[in-house]
Amino acid sequence: MAFGDEPLRVARPSFADRRVTAGRLALAAVALLVGGAFAGLALEAAMRGAGAAGAFDAYLARIARFTLWQALLSALLSVVPAIFLARALARHPIFPGRAFILRLFAVPLALPAIVAALGVLALYGRAGFFAPLFSALAGGTWPGIYGLSGILVAHVFFNLPLATRLFLNALESVPADQWRLAAQLGMGAGASFRFLEWPAMRAALPGVAGLVFMLCVTSFTIVLLLGGGPRATTLEVAIYQALRFDFDPARALALTLVQVVLAGAVVFGLTRLGATLTGDANLPVAPRRFVWHGPVETALNAALIGLSLLFVAGPMAATVLAGLGADLARLAAESAVHRALLTSLLFAGLSALLCLLLSLALVAARRALELRRGALPAGLLEQATDSGAALVLIVPPLVIGAGWFILLRHLGDVFAFAPLMVVTVNAVMAMPFAMRAIRPAYDAASARHERLCLSLGIAGLNRLRLVDWPALRRPAATALAFAMALSLGDLGVIALFGSDRVQTLPYLLLQRMGSYRTADAAGIALFLGLLCLALMFVADRLGKETR
């Protein structure tokens, strides 16, 4: 028997070895997916080295600058207002509708980007609900919101609620006795901000700003739909255009290399700042505390919360109204919609299942390695099983898809590989979130039952069925629902590999938009949004029950 930090002496080492072996296989699968993409890029570089070198021109430099510029502006416009909005919500922990506002702020996290982009267009576009007002103010015809302005509005719609929830999480972590002391001393708004609120938010600021910046650097769907032309194109959109429209692998290779370097630099900076790549936006229960605030501050906070509520709710309401204006009965009866829906559900289900299996294998392997080493420092394999899945965020889905697109075209019809690529890439991209849901429950179950299982010789499938699965059932369901929602709304890989033979709902929606069938696109967006929201609601409910 082990005492203290002494490593656990496993009576049946074969079980621990099987868990480690499963983790090795999961890591190998992730490495194969990412490494295969880089192999395709390397092969293309060897074959077209001169062409790829020539692609590093002024056009590429301009696209890289715009990618960073729009991400910087999006981060500033999202994070700075979020500081004051989170403070307003924290200083009013109890008022009618507060819980509804926080739930509404969670909705953009669940909406597919293509649905949100359509909501922004339905609200601010050339034929949007606000077009007559903007035309009157501009003294002419409203040209729409395409370009940098549209990208910024959509990014702020997504990231303002996320940043607000993260800052509010930091404020709610301030000890209650500090709030009581501030109330006893009669601290006003300025003193409370200086001594209590700003220190808590300042500690979270680098991570929040870095996370939002990373999300905007790797944004694809928003820029594809709202960019409006070459002047507002990011690296990922340029990669897509180079492969699907120009079929210029050399330029796609150069763009991909620059994108990987930029994303890697941002992720490295995030880790140096101690930020988390997955951005946990779960909120603790707001403590009941007394906060001094006068009528002027109350009015200003109410106005800020109200304006933010209108900004976030506007595109959602526009999406619903535009979708209801479509011929939903005809769309629901279309065979193309049926095929796309079934394809999306099949791909999402397979992707979620693969994500769960890989995540569980890594979590179990990490725990087995942790028990084996005892008080010794974590080895390279344990570190890989712990954080290896998060490193795939350095390489966005479209970049992986581009590498495999270049590689597979040497093997045959590249579009025939669409199901395999969509399922595997979406599964791996959801793994960091799935592992976050599964790991606490698995580690807790292992801490309770590890010695008992060893003494009774319970291992393998018997242990999973009798011991681990009862504790993992709800976290696993949460991970499955979340992974399905992410896969359903993804447009990255299917935008490269999609065709008339293989279509998902986002790809069909993109096609209808490209053929100017905006009413049909709005109806499909409503179907897709409701389906993803339902899955995220299930994931959220199950996640709350496990905490």
N, C-alpha and C positions, 0 to 999 in steps of 0.2 A: 504494500500500500504506500502511496506517495503522501508526503507531508509538506505543507507550505508550498514553496516554489520548486520542490523536487519534481522532475518530470514523471508523468503517469506511466507506470510499467504496464504495458498492454499485454494481457495474457494471450490474446489471439491477435497477433500483429497483422494477420492477413486481412482483417476487416479494415483497419486503418490504412493498410496499403491499398485496398480497393478504393477507398474514398480518395486517396491521393492520386491513384491512377485515373479515376474519373475526372478529377480536377485537371490533371495533365492533358487528358483528351479534350476537355473543354477549352483550355488555353490553346491547344494545338488548333482547334477549330477556328478560334478567333484569329490566331496568328495566320492561318491559311487564308482566311477571308481578306485580312488587311495586307498580308504579304503578297497574295495573288494580285491585288490591285497594283502594288508597287512593282511586282514582276512585269506586269503588262506595261507599266510606264517605262521601266528599264529597258524592256525589249524594244519598245518604240523609240526610245532614245538612242539605242544602238543602231537601229535601222534608219532613223531619220535625225541623226544627231545634228547635222548642219541645219536642217529645217527648224528643229526645236530651238537651236541657239539663235537663229534669225528671228524667232518669234518673240524674243526678249527685246521689244522695241518700244517706241513711245506710246503705242496703243495699250500695251500691257501695263506700262507704268501708270498711264492715266486711269485704267480700270482699278489697279491696286490702290491708287490714291483715293479714288471715289469710294472704294470698299471701306477703307479706314475712315474717311471723312463722314460718310453716312452713319457708320457705326458710332463714331464719337458724338455726332449731333444727336443721334437717337438715345444714346446713353445719358447725355446731359439733360435732354428734354424729358426723359423718364425718371431719372434718379433725383434730380433737384426738386421737382414738385412732389415726389414721393416722400421726401424728408418732411415737408410741411404737412402733407396729407396724413402720414402716419402719426405725426405729433398731434394733429387735430383729433384723430380717432382715439389716440391714447389719453388725451386730456378730457375726453367725454366717453368714459367707459360704459355709461348706461344712458341710452336715449332710444326712443322708438325707431325701429328700422336699422339699428346698427348691425345686428346679426344678418339681416337681409343684404346689406351693403357688402359685408365681408364675403358672403356666399356669392354675390354677384361678381365680386372681384376675382373669384376663383374660376369663373366661367371662361375667360380668355385663355387660361392655361389648358382647357380641355378642347377648345375650338380648333379645328384644322385651320392652318394658315390660309388655305384657299377660300374657306368659308368667310373668315374674317376680312380678307381682301375684297370679296364681293360685297360684304356689308359696308365697308368704307366707300366703295364705288356707288352703292345704292344710296348712300347718304350725301357724299360730296362730289360724285362724278358729274359728267356733262349732262346727264339726264337724271341726276339724283334728286332726292327730296329737297335739298337746299339750293339746287341749281337756279330757280327763279330769284331767290333772295340774293345769291352771289352775283347773278347777272345784273340785277338792279343796282347793287352796290358798285359793281365794276363799270357800269354804264355801257354794257355791251353783252355779248354772248359769253357765258361762262365756259372756259376751255376745258374744265375738268381738273382733276387733282393728280394727273399722271406726272411722273418725274420724282424729283427729290422730295417735294412736299407730300406726295402720296405715300412714299416709303416711310417718311418720318411719322406721319399720322398713324399708319398701320403699326409701326414698331412701338410707338408710345401706347397705342391701344393694348398691345400685348404685354409690354414690360412695365408700364406704370402700376397696374395692379400687383404684379409680381414683386416689384421693388417695395411697394407700400406694405405688403404683407411681411416681407422680410424685415423691413425696418420696424414694423409694429411688433414683430416677434422679438426683436432686440429690446424694444421699450418695455414689453411685458415681462422681460427677464430681470428688470430692475427690482431689487428686493423691496418688499412691501414696507419694511421699517424705514427705508429711506423716504418713501412717499409720506409716511406718517410724520416723520421728522420735518419734512418740508412744509407739511400742512400746519404743524405746531409752530413753526417759525414764521408762518405767514408769507412764504415765498410767493412772489408773483410769477407771471409768465416768463419774464426775462431771466430771473434768477433760477427758476426751475429748468429752463432750457440750458442755461450755462452750466449748472452743477449736476443735473440729473439726466436730462434727455440727450443733449448733444454728446456727452462722453459715451453713452451706450450706442448711439447711432454712428458716431465717428469710428468706433471699433468695427462696426459692420459695414461701413461705407466702402472700403476697398474691395471686399468680396462681392457686394451687391453690384457696384459699378462694373467690376470686371466680368461678372456673370452676364449682365445685360449687354456689355460690349461684345462678349463672345457670341451671344445669341444673334446679335445684329451682324457680326462679321460673317457668320455661317448662314445667314438668311438666304433662302433661295426662292421660295414660292412668292413671298411678298414682292421682291424685286422683279421677278419674272412677270407678274401681273400688273404691277403699278409703276414699274420703271419707265415705261413709255418710250424707250429708244436707246440708241448707243450712248447718249450723254448720261444716262442713269443706269449703268450696268455694273454689276459686281462680278467678282471672279467666278463664282459658281454659275451665274447665269451665262457668262461668257463661255465657260466650259461646255455647258449644255448646247449653246448655239454653235460652238465649233464642231461638236460631234453630230448633232441632229440636223443642222441646216447646211453648214459649210463643209462638213466632213473633212476637217483639217486636223488630223491627229497630232501633228507637230505643234500647232498652236495650243491644242487642248493639253498636251503634255506640259508645255511651258506654263500655262495658266494653273494647272493642277499643282505643279511644284511650288509656285508662288503661294497658292492657297494653303498648302500643307505647312510651309514655313511660317506664314502669318498665323494660322491657327495654332501651331505648336508654340510660337512665341507668346501668344495670348494665354494659352493654358499654362505654360511655364510661369508666366507672371501671376496667374491666379493661384497656383499652388504655393508660390513664394509668399503671397499675401495671406495664405491660410484659407482661401475661399473653397467652397464646395462646388463642384461642377454640376451637381444635380439640383441645387437650390431648393432646399426644403422650405416650403411656404406654409406648413401647418402651424396653426395658431393655438397657443394655450388659452385657457379660459381667462378672460379679462378680470383682474382682481378688482374687488369692490374697494375703492379708495376715494378719499376726498381730495379734490384738486381745486385750488383757488383759481377762478377765472371770472372776470368781469363781463358786463354786457357787450362791450366792444369786441373783446376777444371771442366771446360766444358767437356773435354775429359773423365775424370774419371766418371762424372755423366752420360755421354752418354754410356760409357761401362757398368756401373751398370744397367742402364735402359734397355739396349740391352740384357744383360745376363738374367735379370729377365723376360723380355719378352719372350725369348727363353724357359726358364724354365717353364713358365706358359702355353705358347702356344704349347709346345711339346706334352704333353699327349693329349691335345685336337685334335691336328692334327693326332696323332697316332690313336686315337679313330675313327676319320673320315676315315682314310685310311684303317684301319683294317675292319671297317664296310662296306666300299665300296668293299673290297675284298671278302666279303661273297656273297652267292647266295641270294641276296635280293628278287628277284622275287619269288623264291621257299619259302622263309620265309614268304613273304607277303601272299602267298596262303595257308600256313599251317593252319589247323583248330585249332591246339594248340595255335598258336600265336593269332589267332582271338579271341579265348576264353579268353586268358590271357589279351589281350588288352581291350576287353569289360568288363572283371571283374575289371581291373585296373581303367578304366574310371568310372564304376559304383561306386566302392568303393571311388574313389577320389571325385566324385561329391557329394555323400552322406556325406562324411566326411567334405567337404568344406561347404556344406549347414548347417550341424549340428554345425560346428565351428562358422559360421556366426551368427546363432541364439543364441548360448550360449554367444558369445562375445557381441552381441548387448544387450542382457538381462543384462549382467553385467555392461556395459557402461551406459545404461539407469538408472539402479538402483543406481549406484554410483552418477550420476548427481542428481537424485531425493533426495538422502540422503544428498548431499552437499547443495542443496537448502533448505532443511528442517532444517538443523542445524545452518545455518547462520555463525556467527563468532565463534561458539563453536568448540572445538577440534573434529576431525573426530573420530567417534565411531568405534568399532571393525568390525561391519558389513560393513561400508563404506570402511575401510581398506582392508577387505577381497575381496570386489568387485573390488577394485583398483588393488591389487597385488596378489590376490589369485590364478589367473590363472598362473602367472609366477612361483609359487611355484611347479607346476608340473614338472618343469625342474630339480628339485632335484631328481625326480624319473624318470629315462630314460624309454623310451617306452618298451625296452626289459625287464626291471625289472617289470613294470606293467604287461606285458604279462606273465612273469614267475609266478607272484603271482596268476593271474587268471588261468593259465594253471594248477597249482597245485590244485586250488580250484575246477575248473570245471571237473577235472577228477573223482571227487567223484559223479558227477551228471549225467554222461553219456559219450558219445563220445565227447572228447574234441575238435576234429577237426571239428565237426559240428558247433561249435561256432565261427569259423574263420571270417565270414562276420561281425558279431556283434563286435568282438574284434578289427578287423582292422579298421573299420569305427570309432568307439568311441575313441580308443586310438589316432589315427591320428588326429581326430578333436580336442581333448583336447590339444595335443602337439602343434597344430598350433594356439591356442587361444592367446598366448602372442603377436604374430606377427599381428594377425587380430585385436586385440584390439588396438594395436598401430596405425593401419591404420584408424580405425573407430572413436576412441575417440575424436580427435581434431575436426572433422567435426560435430559430434553430440553435443559436448559442445558448439561449436560456434553457431549452429542452435538453441540450447536451450537458449543461452544468448540473441539471437535476438527475439525469438518468444514465450518464456515461458509465459510472462505476457499476451500477446495477446491470446494465447491458453486458458489460465485460464479465461480471461474475456469473451471469446466467447463460453466457454464450449466445446472446441474441445479436444477430448481425444481418447484413444484407437486406433483402426485401422484407424479411420478417421484422427487422427493426424499423424500417421505413413505414411499414403498414401498422405496426402495433404501438410504436413509441413516438417516432418523429411526426408522422402524418397528422395525428390529432392536434398537435401544436402548430403545424404548418398549414392546416387546411385553409384558414381564413387569410393569412398572409399570402399564400399561394394564389388564392382566388383574387386578391387585390392585385398581385403582380400580373396575373393573366388578363384581368380587365383593363389594367393600365396599358399593358403591351398591345392588346387588341386595339384600343383607342388610338395609340400612336401609329400603329400600322395602317389602320383604316384611313386616317387623314393624311398619310404621307404622299407627297408628290415627287420626291427626289429621285428615287431609283426608277420608278415606273415612267417618269418623264423621259428617261433615256431608253428603256427597254420596252415601253408600251407600243402597241400596234393595234391594227384592227382585229387581230386574233386574240390579244390579251389586253383587256381594259378593266381598270378598277373605277370606282365612282369618282375619285379625284381626276383621273385621266379623262374619263368621259365628260366631266364638268369642264376641264380645260379645252377639250375638243369643241364643246358647244359654245364656249366663249370665243374660240378662234373662228368659228363660223358665224359669229354675231347672233347666235340664238340666246340672247341674254335672259329671256323669260325661262327657258328650259334650264339654263345654268342656275338661275335663282332657285328654281324648284328642286333641282338635284342638290344644291347647297343646303337647302332646308332639310332634306332627307339625311344627308351626311352629317350635318351639325347635330341633329336630334339623336342620331345613332351614337355618335361619339360622346355626346353629353350624357346619354343614358349609361354608357360603359364607365365613364369617369365618375358618375354618381354612385354606381355600384362599387367601384374601387374605393371611393372616399368613405362610403358607409362601412364597408368591410374593414378598411384601415382604422377607422375610429373604434370599431368594436374590438380590435386587437390591441389597442393601446390601453 
